Each structure stands twice: as structure tokens, then as C-alpha cells.
Amino acid sequence: MPKKYVIIENTPGYLPENDDPLTFDSYAEALNHLVEYNKELSEEFDPDGFPTYEVYPIVNGWFKYGFLGSIGNPESHDLGRYVTIEEVEEDGTV
């Protein structure tokens, strides 16, 4: 059965929120979307001109991001977000 590739975004420790994730026919298409999304988040600034998010580079088909200064901060309750490419069967099963 042919493979598909989906983009999953979620908060660590929680189920993905999207029951209908973006689906691509090839890993290259999914990776291209991941690169664009990573770039979008990296270029988002608040009204004062400061970056909104701390966005990590893509590694092996996934990356993480969170509000600037929150990831790794023990006083923050922001767990960040993970965005990853998952290979699935054409019918959507893993």
C-alpha cells in the first residue's frame, strides 16, 4: 500500500489537536511545508519588534518552538510545541 506523510503538531504529553492533519504524497513535499512553517514562525514579531517564538532548527523531520524565553525556563508552564512528519498508510493508519 502506498505511503502518505502527515504533519502533526502538538504539545508534548497531549494528543494532537488536529484530527485531519495536512497530508502529502511525498516526504519531500511534507518537508518543504515544514521548512516554510518553521520560517513563518521564525519571522513572527510582536508589536515592539521582538521575536514572538523561539524556533529550533528542523532535525530529522521535526522541530520544536515555544514563546520566546519559555522553553527550558522552570518558571514557565509553556511546554512548547512539536511539529513532525509522520509516515502513514494511504488510508491514514500508522
VOGU-3710 file (C-alpha; in Angstrom, 3 decimals, decimal comma):
1> mpkkyviien> 0,000/0,000/0,000  1,383/3,450/-0,901  2,621/5,696/1,891  1,489/9,218/2,741  3,140/11,770/5,015  1,256/13,868/7,552  2,318/16,901/9,568  1,499/16,525/13,253  1,687/19,482/15,641  1,068/19,068/19,333
11> tpgylpendd> 2,072/19,957/22,859  4,290/17,286/24,448  2,290/14,924/26,649  -1,014/15,711/24,917  -2,787/14,163/21,949  -2,542/16,032/18,646  -5,353/18,565/18,356  -5,972/18,163/14,635  -7,985/15,113/13,601  -7,402/15,942/9,936
21> pltfdsyaea> -3,669/16,762/9,610  -2,065/18,100/6,450  -1,280/15,139/4,194  1,335/14,910/1,450  2,149/12,301/-1,189  5,904/12,507/-0,636  8,315/13,149/2,194  9,894/15,961/0,147  6,545/17,806/-0,087  5,970/17,412/3,657
31> lnhlveynke> 9,498/18,586/4,430  9,044/21,629/2,185  5,915/22,542/4,158  7,814/22,041/7,428  10,585/24,373/6,225  8,057/27,066/5,260  6,196/26,776/8,573  9,470/26,970/10,520  10,416/30,097/8,548  6,968/31,689/9,166
41> lseefdpdgf> 7,255/31,174/12,920  10,830/32,485/12,936  9,734/35,689/11,222  6,830/36,485/13,574  7,420/39,544/15,755  5,386/41,266/18,464  4,336/44,945/18,137  7,585/46,052/19,842  9,713/44,264/17,239  10,785/41,323/19,406
51> ptyevypivn> 10,557/37,742/18,145  7,374/36,025/19,313  8,713/32,479/19,269  11,908/30,620/19,952  12,053/28,305/16,941  14,543/25,453/16,783  16,032/24,137/13,522  14,495/21,177/11,732  16,268/17,918/12,596  15,275/14,562/11,086
61> gwfkygflgs> 11,851/15,807/10,007  10,771/17,617/13,180  11,258/20,847/15,114  10,034/22,494/18,285  9,032/26,024/19,161  7,612/27,984/22,065  7,116/31,513/23,254  10,439/33,320/23,487  12,163/32,587/26,801  9,692/29,919/27,888
71> ignpeshdlg> 11,311/26,664/26,755  13,654/25,424/29,449  12,505/28,113/31,888  11,447/26,374/35,152  9,113/29,283/35,954  7,212/28,872/32,684  4,391/26,409/32,165  4,770/26,584/28,386  5,729/23,095/27,202  6,335/24,322/23,685
81> ryvtieevee> 5,040/22,712/20,525  6,471/19,920/18,413  5,917/19,698/14,665  6,824/16,459/12,947  6,383/14,464/9,753  4,857/11,018/10,237  4,667/8,293/7,617  1,224/6,668/7,361  -0,557/4,215/5,095  -2,689/5,734/2,349
91> dgtv> -5,795/5,125/4,467  -4,271/7,173/7,318  -3,230/4,314/9,606  0,268/4,204/11,060
//
